[in-house]
Amino acid sequence: MHAPDPIPSASAGHSNGERHDDELGADIEAIVQRGPGGAFAVAGLASAIVIALFFLFYFFVYLPRGIVQ
């Protein structure tokens, strides 16, 4: 027995719940095959921002102060 779909339009046109599960499984498999590209993009962007902030601080705050005595 299958639980009802939370979105009624998701099951529209599907008379057989097993067919719907097979299509859903195929969709999930296609997503998994593409890999975690978006996660790597977000991590790379966040790392680039942190490195840029470090260099901005170093060149515009730390170096202009000079030697602290």
PDB file of N, CA, C and O in Angstrom:
ATOM      1  N   MET A   1       0.852  -1.170   0.000  1.00  0.00           N
ATOM      2  CA  MET A   1       0.000   0.000   0.000  1.00  0.00           C
ATOM      3  C   MET A   1       0.897   1.231   0.000  1.00  0.00           C
ATOM      4  O   MET A   1       1.904   1.269   0.707  1.00  0.00           O
ATOM      5  N   HIS A   2       0.541   2.221  -0.778  1.00  0.00           N
ATOM      6  CA  HIS A   2       1.323   3.445  -0.902  1.00  0.00           C
ATOM      7  C   HIS A   2       0.633   4.582  -0.171  1.00  0.00           C
ATOM      8  O   HIS A   2      -0.595   4.671  -0.146  1.00  0.00           O
ATOM      9  N   ALA A   3       1.436   5.445   0.419  1.00  0.00           N
ATOM     10  CA  ALA A   3       0.890   6.627   1.079  1.00  0.00           C
ATOM     11  C   ALA A   3       0.436   7.605   0.000  1.00  0.00           C
ATOM     12  O   ALA A   3       1.017   7.636  -1.085  1.00  0.00           O
ATOM     13  N   PRO A   4      -0.578   8.393   0.278  1.00  0.00           N
ATOM     14  CA  PRO A   4      -1.020   9.377  -0.720  1.00  0.00           C
ATOM     15  C   PRO A   4       0.052  10.435  -0.936  1.00  0.00           C
ATOM     16  O   PRO A   4       0.789  10.794  -0.017  1.00  0.00           O
ATOM     17  N   ASP A   5       0.124  10.928  -2.174  1.00  0.00           N
ATOM     18  CA  ASP A   5       1.081  11.977  -2.498  1.00  0.00           C
ATOM     19  C   ASP A   5       0.701  13.267  -1.795  1.00  0.00           C
ATOM     20  O   ASP A   5      -0.477  13.625  -1.768  1.00  0.00           O
ATOM     21  N   PRO A   6       1.681  13.984  -1.218  1.00  0.00           N
ATOM     22  CA  PRO A   6       1.354  15.239  -0.537  1.00  0.00           C
ATOM     23  C   PRO A   6       0.894  16.312  -1.513  1.00  0.00           C
ATOM     24  O   PRO A   6       0.183  17.238  -1.122  1.00  0.00           O
ATOM     25  N   ILE A   7       1.291  16.200  -2.781  1.00  0.00           N
ATOM     26  CA  ILE A   7       0.876  17.158  -3.802  1.00  0.00           C
ATOM     27  C   ILE A   7      -0.059  16.415  -4.747  1.00  0.00           C
ATOM     28  O   ILE A   7       0.386  15.506  -5.449  1.00  0.00           O
ATOM     29  N   PRO A   8      -1.329  16.769  -4.788  1.00  0.00           N
ATOM     30  CA  PRO A   8      -2.269  16.021  -5.627  1.00  0.00           C
ATOM     31  C   PRO A   8      -1.882  16.017  -7.101  1.00  0.00           C
ATOM     32  O   PRO A   8      -2.102  15.017  -7.784  1.00  0.00           O
ATOM     33  N   SER A   9      -1.314  17.105  -7.608  1.00  0.00           N
ATOM     34  CA  SER A   9      -0.965  17.153  -9.024  1.00  0.00           C
ATOM     35  C   SER A   9       0.205  16.241  -9.359  1.00  0.00           C
ATOM     36  O   SER A   9       0.420  15.930 -10.530  1.00  0.00           O
ATOM     37  N   ALA A  10       0.975  15.800  -8.351  1.00  0.00           N
ATOM     38  CA  ALA A  10       2.117  14.932  -8.606  1.00  0.00           C
ATOM     39  C   ALA A  10       1.678  13.575  -9.110  1.00  0.00           C
ATOM     40  O   ALA A  10       2.420  12.921  -9.842  1.00  0.00           O
ATOM     41  N   SER A  11       0.491  13.139  -8.736  1.00  0.00           N
ATOM     42  CA  SER A  11       0.033  11.826  -9.167  1.00  0.00           C
ATOM     43  C   SER A  11      -0.946  11.905 -10.334  1.00  0.00           C
ATOM     44  O   SER A  11      -1.489  10.882 -10.750  1.00  0.00           O
ATOM     45  N   ALA A  12      -1.176  13.083 -10.861  1.00  0.00           N
ATOM     46  CA  ALA A  12      -2.115  13.233 -11.965  1.00  0.00           C
ATOM     47  C   ALA A  12      -1.578  12.514 -13.197  1.00  0.00           C
ATOM     48  O   ALA A  12      -0.417  12.691 -13.566  1.00  0.00           O
ATOM     49  N   GLY A  13      -2.399  11.724 -13.816  1.00  0.00           N
ATOM     50  CA  GLY A  13      -2.008  11.018 -15.019  1.00  0.00           C
ATOM     51  C   GLY A  13      -1.362   9.676 -14.749  1.00  0.00           C
ATOM     52  O   GLY A  13      -1.050   8.957 -15.698  1.00  0.00           O
ATOM     53  N   HIS A  14      -1.150   9.312 -13.517  1.00  0.00           N
ATOM     54  CA  HIS A  14      -0.564   8.026 -13.168  1.00  0.00           C
ATOM     55  C   HIS A  14      -1.646   7.163 -12.544  1.00  0.00           C
ATOM     56  O   HIS A  14      -2.136   7.447 -11.452  1.00  0.00           O
ATOM     57  N   SER A  15      -2.004   6.117 -13.246  1.00  0.00           N
ATOM     58  CA  SER A  15      -3.023   5.232 -12.692  1.00  0.00           C
ATOM     59  C   SER A  15      -2.413   4.159 -11.820  1.00  0.00           C
ATOM     60  O   SER A  15      -3.112   3.548 -11.011  1.00  0.00           O
ATOM     61  N   ASN A  16      -1.129   3.919 -11.967  1.00  0.00           N
ATOM     62  CA  ASN A  16      -0.475   2.855 -11.229  1.00  0.00           C
ATOM     63  C   ASN A  16       0.610   3.451 -10.339  1.00  0.00           C
ATOM     64  O   ASN A  16       1.510   4.133 -10.829  1.00  0.00           O
ATOM     65  N   GLY A  17       0.529   3.196  -9.026  1.00  0.00           N
ATOM     66  CA  GLY A  17       1.509   3.749  -8.094  1.00  0.00           C
ATOM     67  C   GLY A  17       2.906   3.214  -8.324  1.00  0.00           C
ATOM     68  O   GLY A  17       3.885   3.925  -8.098  1.00  0.00           O
ATOM     69  N   GLU A  18       3.018   1.958  -8.776  1.00  0.00           N
ATOM     70  CA  GLU A  18       4.342   1.385  -9.029  1.00  0.00           C
ATOM     71  C   GLU A  18       5.021   2.079 -10.194  1.00  0.00           C
ATOM     72  O   GLU A  18       6.233   2.295 -10.165  1.00  0.00           O
ATOM     73  N   ARG A  19       4.263   2.429 -11.211  1.00  0.00           N
ATOM     74  CA  ARG A  19       4.834   3.149 -12.354  1.00  0.00           C
ATOM     75  C   ARG A  19       5.379   4.502 -11.888  1.00  0.00           C
ATOM     76  O   ARG A  19       6.447   4.933 -12.322  1.00  0.00           O
ATOM     77  N   HIS A  20       4.641   5.155 -11.011  1.00  0.00           N
ATOM     78  CA  HIS A  20       5.074   6.440 -10.456  1.00  0.00           C
ATOM     79  C   HIS A  20       6.374   6.268  -9.664  1.00  0.00           C
ATOM     80  O   HIS A  20       7.277   7.099  -9.765  1.00  0.00           O
ATOM     81  N   ASP A  21       6.469   5.198  -8.879  1.00  0.00           N
ATOM     82  CA  ASP A  21       7.678   4.937  -8.103  1.00  0.00           C
ATOM     83  C   ASP A  21       8.870   4.668  -9.008  1.00  0.00           C
ATOM     84  O   ASP A  21       9.983   5.099  -8.708  1.00  0.00           O
ATOM     85  N   ASP A  22       8.651   3.957 -10.116  1.00  0.00           N
ATOM     86  CA  ASP A  22       9.736   3.683 -11.061  1.00  0.00           C
ATOM     87  C   ASP A  22      10.246   4.969 -11.700  1.00  0.00           C
ATOM     88  O   ASP A  22      11.454   5.161 -11.845  1.00  0.00           O
ATOM     89  N   GLU A  23       9.326   5.846 -12.079  1.00  0.00           N
ATOM     90  CA  GLU A  23       9.735   7.122 -12.674  1.00  0.00           C
ATOM     91  C   GLU A  23      10.466   7.983 -11.654  1.00  0.00           C
ATOM     92  O   GLU A  23      11.447   8.647 -11.988  1.00  0.00           O
ATOM     93  N   LEU A  24       9.993   7.975 -10.412  1.00  0.00           N
ATOM     94  CA  LEU A  24      10.648   8.732  -9.356  1.00  0.00           C
ATOM     95  C   LEU A  24      12.053   8.194  -9.112  1.00  0.00           C
ATOM     96  O   LEU A  24      12.997   8.964  -8.937  1.00  0.00           O
ATOM     97  N   GLY A  25      12.187   6.866  -9.101  1.00  0.00           N
ATOM     98  CA  GLY A  25      13.503   6.245  -8.929  1.00  0.00           C
ATOM     99  C   GLY A  25      14.444   6.609 -10.063  1.00  0.00           C
ATOM    100  O   GLY A  25      15.633   6.831  -9.834  1.00  0.00           O
ATOM    101  N   ALA A  26      13.929   6.673 -11.283  1.00  0.00           N
ATOM    102  CA  ALA A  26      14.756   7.056 -12.430  1.00  0.00           C
ATOM    103  C   ALA A  26      15.195   8.513 -12.312  1.00  0.00           C
ATOM    104  O   ALA A  26      16.335   8.850 -12.631  1.00  0.00           O
ATOM    105  N   ASP A  27      14.290   9.371 -11.854  1.00  0.00           N
ATOM    106  CA  ASP A  27      14.644  10.780 -11.654  1.00  0.00           C
ATOM    107  C   ASP A  27      15.731  10.927 -10.595  1.00  0.00           C
ATOM    108  O   ASP A  27      16.684  11.685 -10.775  1.00  0.00           O
ATOM    109  N   ILE A  28      15.585  10.203  -9.499  1.00  0.00           N
ATOM    110  CA  ILE A  28      16.580  10.269  -8.417  1.00  0.00           C
ATOM    111  C   ILE A  28      17.924   9.763  -8.911  1.00  0.00           C
ATOM    112  O   ILE A  28      18.962  10.348  -8.602  1.00  0.00           O
ATOM    113  N   GLU A  29      17.912   8.678  -9.675  1.00  0.00           N
ATOM    114  CA  GLU A  29      19.160   8.121 -10.214  1.00  0.00           C
ATOM    115  C   GLU A  29      19.850   9.118 -11.135  1.00  0.00           C
ATOM    116  O   GLU A  29      21.075   9.236 -11.109  1.00  0.00           O
ATOM    117  N   ALA A  30      19.082   9.837 -11.950  1.00  0.00           N
ATOM    118  CA  ALA A  30      19.667  10.841 -12.847  1.00  0.00           C
ATOM    119  C   ALA A  30      20.300  11.975 -12.051  1.00  0.00           C
ATOM    120  O   ALA A  30      21.364  12.474 -12.420  1.00  0.00           O
ATOM    121  N   ILE A  31      19.663  12.381 -10.972  1.00  0.00           N
ATOM    122  CA  ILE A  31      20.214  13.453 -10.131  1.00  0.00           C
ATOM    123  C   ILE A  31      21.502  12.996  -9.466  1.00  0.00           C
ATOM    124  O   ILE A  31      22.471  13.753  -9.413  1.00  0.00           O
ATOM    125  N   VAL A  32      21.527  11.771  -8.959  1.00  0.00           N
ATOM    126  CA  VAL A  32      22.718  11.244  -8.292  1.00  0.00           C
ATOM    127  C   VAL A  32      23.877  11.112  -9.284  1.00  0.00           C
ATOM    128  O   VAL A  32      25.028  11.354  -8.920  1.00  0.00           O
ATOM    129  N   GLN A  33      23.590  10.734 -10.522  1.00  0.00           N
ATOM    130  CA  GLN A  33      24.638  10.572 -11.526  1.00  0.00           C
ATOM    131  C   GLN A  33      25.322  11.900 -11.856  1.00  0.00           C
ATOM    132  O   GLN A  33      26.502  11.915 -12.206  1.00  0.00           O
ATOM    133  N   ARG A  34      24.600  13.003 -11.747  1.00  0.00           N
ATOM    134  CA  ARG A  34      25.198  14.314 -12.042  1.00  0.00           C
ATOM    135  C   ARG A  34      26.215  14.727 -10.992  1.00  0.00           C
ATOM    136  O   ARG A  34      27.093  15.540 -11.280  1.00  0.00           O
ATOM    137  N   GLY A  35      26.120  14.199  -9.804  1.00  0.00           N
ATOM    138  CA  GLY A  35      27.096  14.484  -8.761  1.00  0.00           C
ATOM    139  C   GLY A  35      26.810  15.762  -8.000  1.00  0.00           C
ATOM    140  O   GLY A  35      25.827  16.456  -8.260  1.00  0.00           O
ATOM    141  N   PRO A  36      27.701  16.063  -7.043  1.00  0.00           N
ATOM    142  CA  PRO A  36      27.492  17.218  -6.161  1.00  0.00           C
ATOM    143  C   PRO A  36      28.114  18.510  -6.706  1.00  0.00           C
ATOM    144  O   PRO A  36      28.799  19.219  -5.969  1.00  0.00           O
ATOM    145  N   GLY A  37      27.890  18.817  -7.956  1.00  0.00           N
ATOM    146  CA  GLY A  37      28.491  20.007  -8.572  1.00  0.00           C
ATOM    147  C   GLY A  37      28.103  21.303  -7.889  1.00  0.00           C
ATOM    148  O   GLY A  37      28.940  22.187  -7.705  1.00  0.00           O
ATOM    149  N   GLY A  38      26.845  21.421  -7.512  1.00  0.00           N
ATOM    150  CA  GLY A  38      26.377  22.644  -6.853  1.00  0.00           C
ATOM    151  C   GLY A  38      27.023  22.842  -5.488  1.00  0.00           C
ATOM    152  O   GLY A  38      27.337  23.969  -5.105  1.00  0.00           O
ATOM    153  N   ALA A  39      27.219  21.754  -4.758  1.00  0.00           N
ATOM    154  CA  ALA A  39      27.856  21.862  -3.440  1.00  0.00           C
ATOM    155  C   ALA A  39      29.303  22.316  -3.581  1.00  0.00           C
ATOM    156  O   ALA A  39      29.782  23.127  -2.788  1.00  0.00           O
ATOM    157  N   PHE A  40      29.998  21.795  -4.591  1.00  0.00           N
ATOM    158  CA  PHE A  40      31.386  22.225  -4.825  1.00  0.00           C
ATOM    159  C   PHE A  40      31.432  23.686  -5.251  1.00  0.00           C
ATOM    160  O   PHE A  40      32.351  24.409  -4.866  1.00  0.00           O
ATOM    161  N   ALA A  41      30.471  24.129  -6.028  1.00  0.00           N
ATOM    162  CA  ALA A  41      30.432  25.533  -6.455  1.00  0.00           C
ATOM    163  C   ALA A  41      30.224  26.461  -5.262  1.00  0.00           C
ATOM    164  O   ALA A  41      30.893  27.489  -5.147  1.00  0.00           O
ATOM    165  N   VAL A  42      29.305  26.105  -4.383  1.00  0.00           N
ATOM    166  CA  VAL A  42      29.044  26.934  -3.194  1.00  0.00           C
ATOM    167  C   VAL A  42      30.269  26.952  -2.283  1.00  0.00           C
ATOM    168  O   VAL A  42      30.649  28.006  -1.774  1.00  0.00           O
ATOM    169  N   ALA A  43      30.892  25.779  -2.073  1.00  0.00           N
ATOM    170  CA  ALA A  43      32.084  25.717  -1.221  1.00  0.00           C
ATOM    171  C   ALA A  43      33.230  26.516  -1.827  1.00  0.00           C
ATOM    172  O   ALA A  43      33.948  27.209  -1.107  1.00  0.00           O
ATOM    173  N   GLY A  44      33.407  26.428  -3.128  1.00  0.00           N
ATOM    174  CA  GLY A  44      34.462  27.196  -3.793  1.00  0.00           C
ATOM    175  C   GLY A  44      34.226  28.693  -3.694  1.00  0.00           C
ATOM    176  O   GLY A  44      35.160  29.455  -3.443  1.00  0.00           O
ATOM    177  N   LEU A  45      32.997  29.115  -3.887  1.00  0.00           N
ATOM    178  CA  LEU A  45      32.671  30.537  -3.784  1.00  0.00           C
ATOM    179  C   LEU A  45      32.892  31.048  -2.360  1.00  0.00           C
ATOM    180  O   LEU A  45      33.441  32.133  -2.171  1.00  0.00           O
ATOM    181  N   ALA A  46      32.474  30.278  -1.369  1.00  0.00           N
ATOM    182  CA  ALA A  46      32.670  30.681   0.023  1.00  0.00           C
ATOM    183  C   ALA A  46      34.158  30.769   0.357  1.00  0.00           C
ATOM    184  O   ALA A  46      34.583  31.695   1.048  1.00  0.00           O
ATOM    185  N   SER A  47      34.950  29.817  -0.128  1.00  0.00           N
ATOM    186  CA  SER A  47      36.394  29.845   0.117  1.00  0.00           C
ATOM    187  C   SER A  47      37.039  31.051  -0.545  1.00  0.00           C
ATOM    188  O   SER A  47      37.903  31.700   0.044  1.00  0.00           O
ATOM    189  N   ALA A  48      36.622  31.352  -1.768  1.00  0.00           N
ATOM    190  CA  ALA A  48      37.170  32.515  -2.479  1.00  0.00           C
ATOM    191  C   ALA A  48      36.845  33.813  -1.732  1.00  0.00           C
ATOM    192  O   ALA A  48      37.683  34.713  -1.664  1.00  0.00           O
ATOM    193  N   ILE A  49      35.654  33.912  -1.180  1.00  0.00           N
ATOM    194  CA  ILE A  49      35.275  35.114  -0.431  1.00  0.00           C
ATOM    195  C   ILE A  49      36.127  35.251   0.826  1.00  0.00           C
ATOM    196  O   ILE A  49      36.577  36.350   1.151  1.00  0.00           O
ATOM    197  N   VAL A  50      36.353  34.143   1.536  1.00  0.00           N
ATOM    198  CA  VAL A  50      37.170  34.187   2.760  1.00  0.00           C
ATOM    199  C   VAL A  50      38.602  34.596   2.428  1.00  0.00           C
ATOM    200  O   VAL A  50      39.188  35.411   3.142  1.00  0.00           O
ATOM    201  N   ILE A  51      39.172  34.049   1.365  1.00  0.00           N
ATOM    202  CA  ILE A  51      40.544  34.393   0.972  1.00  0.00           C
ATOM    203  C   ILE A  51      40.621  35.857   0.544  1.00  0.00           C
ATOM    204  O   ILE A  51      41.570  36.560   0.893  1.00  0.00           O
ATOM    205  N   ALA A  52      39.622  36.318  -0.214  1.00  0.00           N
ATOM    206  CA  ALA A  52      39.598  37.725  -0.629  1.00  0.00           C
ATOM    207  C   ALA A  52      39.516  38.654   0.577  1.00  0.00           C
ATOM    208  O   ALA A  52      40.200  39.676   0.611  1.00  0.00           O
ATOM    209  N   LEU A  53      38.688  38.317   1.568  1.00  0.00           N
ATOM    210  CA  LEU A  53      38.592  39.147   2.767  1.00  0.00           C
ATOM    211  C   LEU A  53      39.910  39.162   3.543  1.00  0.00           C
ATOM    212  O   LEU A  53      40.292  40.191   4.099  1.00  0.00           O
ATOM    213  N   PHE A  54      40.600  38.029   3.579  1.00  0.00           N
ATOM    214  CA  PHE A  54      41.895  37.980   4.247  1.00  0.00           C
ATOM    215  C   PHE A  54      42.884  38.936   3.582  1.00  0.00           C
ATOM    216  O   PHE A  54      43.550  39.717   4.261  1.00  0.00           O
ATOM    217  N   PHE A  55      42.979  38.873   2.250  1.00  0.00           N
ATOM    218  CA  PHE A  55      43.918  39.750   1.550  1.00  0.00           C
ATOM    219  C   PHE A  55      43.517  41.214   1.676  1.00  0.00           C
ATOM    220  O   PHE A  55      44.386  42.073   1.822  1.00  0.00           O
ATOM    221  N   LEU A  56      42.230  41.518   1.622  1.00  0.00           N
ATOM    222  CA  LEU A  56      41.791  42.899   1.807  1.00  0.00           C
ATOM    223  C   LEU A  56      42.186  43.412   3.191  1.00  0.00           C
ATOM    224  O   LEU A  56      42.692  44.527   3.313  1.00  0.00           O
ATOM    225  N   PHE A  57      41.966  42.626   4.215  1.00  0.00           N
ATOM    226  CA  PHE A  57      42.359  43.016   5.565  1.00  0.00           C
ATOM    227  C   PHE A  57      43.872  43.200   5.645  1.00  0.00           C
ATOM    228  O   PHE A  57      44.354  44.174   6.223  1.00  0.00           O
ATOM    229  N   TYR A  58      44.622  42.260   5.061  1.00  0.00           N
ATOM    230  CA  TYR A  58      46.081  42.312   5.136  1.00  0.00           C
ATOM    231  C   TYR A  58      46.628  43.572   4.465  1.00  0.00           C
ATOM    232  O   TYR A  58      47.465  44.265   5.042  1.00  0.00           O
ATOM    233  N   PHE A  59      46.166  43.870   3.262  1.00  0.00           N
ATOM    234  CA  PHE A  59      46.719  45.004   2.513  1.00  0.00           C
ATOM    235  C   PHE A  59      46.175  46.362   2.961  1.00  0.00           C
ATOM    236  O   PHE A  59      46.895  47.357   2.877  1.00  0.00           O
ATOM    237  N   PHE A  60      44.942  46.431   3.428  1.00  0.00           N
ATOM    238  CA  PHE A  60      44.357  47.730   3.748  1.00  0.00           C
ATOM    239  C   PHE A  60      44.277  48.035   5.243  1.00  0.00           C
ATOM    240  O   PHE A  60      43.995  49.175   5.612  1.00  0.00           O
ATOM    241  N   VAL A  61      44.515  47.055   6.110  1.00  0.00           N
ATOM    242  CA  VAL A  61      44.462  47.306   7.551  1.00  0.00           C
ATOM    243  C   VAL A  61      45.798  46.969   8.204  1.00  0.00           C
ATOM    244  O   VAL A  61      46.352  47.800   8.923  1.00  0.00           O
ATOM    245  N   TYR A  62      46.315  45.796   7.975  1.00  0.00           N
ATOM    246  CA  TYR A  62      47.515  45.332   8.676  1.00  0.00           C
ATOM    247  C   TYR A  62      48.769  46.057   8.185  1.00  0.00           C
ATOM    248  O   TYR A  62      49.504  46.614   9.000  1.00  0.00           O
ATOM    249  N   LEU A  63      49.030  46.064   6.882  1.00  0.00           N
ATOM    250  CA  LEU A  63      50.252  46.697   6.374  1.00  0.00           C
ATOM    251  C   LEU A  63      50.299  48.209   6.602  1.00  0.00           C
ATOM    252  O   LEU A  63      51.357  48.714   6.976  1.00  0.00           O
ATOM    253  N   PRO A  64      49.215  48.956   6.400  1.00  0.00           N
ATOM    254  CA  PRO A  64      49.307  50.403   6.622  1.00  0.00           C
ATOM    255  C   PRO A  64      49.621  50.800   8.080  1.00  0.00           C
ATOM    256  O   PRO A  64      50.106  51.907   8.316  1.00  0.00           O
ATOM    257  N   ARG A  65      49.361  49.939   9.033  1.00  0.00           N
ATOM    258  CA  ARG A  65      49.659  50.271  10.431  1.00  0.00           C
ATOM    259  C   ARG A  65      51.150  50.302  10.671  1.00  0.00           C
ATOM    260  O   ARG A  65      51.616  51.033  11.545  1.00  0.00           O
ATOM    261  N   GLY A  66      51.909  49.529   9.920  1.00  0.00           N
ATOM    262  CA  GLY A  66      53.358  49.482  10.105  1.00  0.00           C
ATOM    263  C   GLY A  66      53.738  48.671  11.328  1.00  0.00           C
ATOM    264  O   GLY A  66      52.948  47.879  11.841  1.00  0.00           O
ATOM    265  N   ILE A  67      54.950  48.881  11.781  1.00  0.00           N
ATOM    266  CA  ILE A  67      55.468  48.151  12.933  1.00  0.00           C
ATOM    267  C   ILE A  67      54.884  48.755  14.217  1.00  0.00           C
ATOM    268  O   ILE A  67      54.961  49.963  14.440  1.00  0.00           O
ATOM    269  N   VAL A  68      54.309  47.904  15.043  1.00  0.00           N
ATOM    270  CA  VAL A  68      53.766  48.339  16.330  1.00  0.00           C
ATOM    271  C   VAL A  68      54.842  48.164  17.367  1.00  0.00           C
ATOM    272  O   VAL A  68      55.393  47.076  17.538  1.00  0.00           O
ATOM    273  N   GLN A  69      55.143  49.271  18.074  1.00  0.00           N
ATOM    274  CA  GLN A  69      56.225  49.216  19.077  1.00  0.00           C
ATOM    275  C   GLN A  69      55.679  49.246  20.475  1.00  0.00           C
ATOM    276  O   GLN A  69      56.445  49.208  21.438  1.00  0.00           O
TER     277      GLN A  69
END
